[in-house]
Amino acid sequence: MMPNNTYLESVKKQMLYYKTIAEKAMDQLEEEQLFLALNENTNAISTIIQHISGNMLSRWTNFLTTDGEKEWRNRDAEFQVVIKTKEDLLSQWNKGWDCYFNAVNGLSLEQLSTIIYIRNEGQTAMDSINRQLAHYSYHIGQIVFYAKMLKQTEWTSLSIPKNNSDSYNADKFSKEKSIKNFTDDEMDKLR
């Protein structure tokens, strides 16, 4: 079964959603909190970002034509403290996301069935996209959870605030049905 255009649009919207919630979580932190690891077995948010970006650059550079695990990637270095400022961290974050959106924006429906390789294991381009969507959402969940722990009571909820489901639902159901729309800037990233 060949997917339709809504598949690619859906994937781009989901990825933009995850990117946005991670950024909203990071915006609530002081710069030094981005680099804080609670113990040697825990990754700081900055480390998770280095890993996500490194993965994105490797997977999405020449997506259809080269193995997704590039020879130039140093995955182990992604888990070391390399970046030291929020500005450099966000620059690296955006570099990875730009690589992702550029690759996905250039795909046609026919290319989704193309076999691509990650560490010499073949899969369809669509399976690889789904794999990465799950991988990035996993790490972004870590970022949000860690940020929430660091902020404690000062946290501004990124979804329905605790104990507010009834009022949230009452507000939503009091309105006409709608489709989630993104801002023009957000949509530009999807194109």
N, C-alpha and C positions, 0 to 999 in steps of 0.2 A: 504494500500500500504506500503510495507516494504522499508525503505530507503536503499541506498547502501553505500558502504564504503566512497563514496565521501562526504556524509553528515557529517560524523564525521571528516573527514579531513578538510572540509570547515569550520566547527565550530572551530576547533583548529587553523586554519590559521586566522580566524576573531579575535579570542580572542588574539592571539599573536600580531596581528596588533594593537588592542586597547591597549594592554600592552605596546607595543613599542612606540606608539605616546604619551602616558601619560609620559613615561620615558624621551622621547625627550623634552617634555614640561618642566618637572621638572628639567632637566639638564640645562635649560636656566636661572633658578632662583638662587638667592643667598639663602643660607640655611635659613636665617631668613624669607624669603618670603614664604617658605613652611608652616610656622606657623602663618601667618598673616590672621586675619579675619577682614574684613572691618567694621562690626558691629555685634551686638549680634545675629542677625538673619541670619548671613552668616557663613558658615563653611569654615575654612581654608583648604587648600589642604591636610594638615596632617590629619585633621579630616575626610575628604572624604576617604583618604587612610585607616585610621583605620576602617572605616565602610565597605569599600569594602573587606578588609582582613577578618574582623570579619564575614561578610556574607559568604565569600568563605569557611572559615574554618567550619562554621556551615553547609552550604549546601552540601559541597563535602566530608566531613568526613563520611564514611560509607553511601555513596550516595544512594545505592539501598536498604539498610536494616534498616535505622533509619530515623525518621522525620528530615527534613532539618532545622528545628528550634530547635537546641539542647538545652537541659536544662541548660548546662553550659555557653551558650552564654549570655552576658550582652549587648544587643544592645544599651541601653541608654548610657552606658559607652563609646561606640564607638564615641559618639558625644561630649565627654569631652576631654580636653587636657590631654593626658596620655603620649604620646611619645614626647620627647623633642629634639632629635637630628636627623639629616638627616640619619646617619648610622642606627640608630634603626628603623627609619621610613621605609627605604628601606628593612631592614631585615624583618619587618612585612609584607610589600608589597609582597616580594618574598615568604614568608611563605604561604600566601594566594594563590598566583599563582601556587606554587608547589603543593598544595593540589588540586587545580582545575585540573591541567594537569595530575597528578597521577590518579585522579578519571576517567577522560575522556579517558585517554590512556588505562585504564583497561576495558573499555566497549566493548561489542560485539554488532553487529547489532541487534541480537535477544533481547538484554536487553533494547533497546530503547522503546519497547512497555510495559515494566514493569511499574506497577503503583507504584509511590513513593508519599510521603506525605511531604508537607510543611505546618506547623501549622495545621496539621490534615486534610488538604484538598488534596485529591488525584488528580494526574495528571500523564500522561506518563512521563517516563524519558526524552523522546525527547522534550515534551512540557516544562519540567523544564529546560532543557538545553537552549531552545530558550528564556525562561523567563529570565534566568540569563544573556544571551548574551545581551538582551535589557537593563537589569538593569545595567550591568557593563559599557556598551557603554554610557548610560545616564550620569553616574557619571564621566566617563573619559572625556566626553564632558565638564562637569563642570570644571574639572582640567585644560584642555587645555584653555578654555575660561578665567578662573581666572588667569592662568599663563600669558596669552597674555595681559590681563588688567594690571597686575603687571609690565610687561616688557615695555609696551607701544611701543615706536618707536624702541626699541632695539630688537624686536621680530624677530626670524628667522622662517619663515613659515614652517609648517609641511605638507603642501599640495601645491597646485598651488598658488604662491604668487599673491596678489591682482594686477590686471591689467596686468597679464602675461599669460592669458589663450591662446591667439592666438599664442604666441611664444612657449608655452608649447605644445600645440596641434600640431603645425607645426613640432616640434622636434619628437614627438611621432609617427606621421603619416609618417615621412620620413624614419622610420625603418621598418624592417620586423616584422610581428606579433609575439608576444611572450607571454609566460605565466609567471606570477609573481613567482619568485623563492626567497626563503628565504636562508639565510646563513646556513652553517652546524650547527652552534651553535643554531640558531633559530629552525631548523628542529629537533635537539636533544630534544628541549623542547616539540615538538609536539609528540614525540614518547613515 
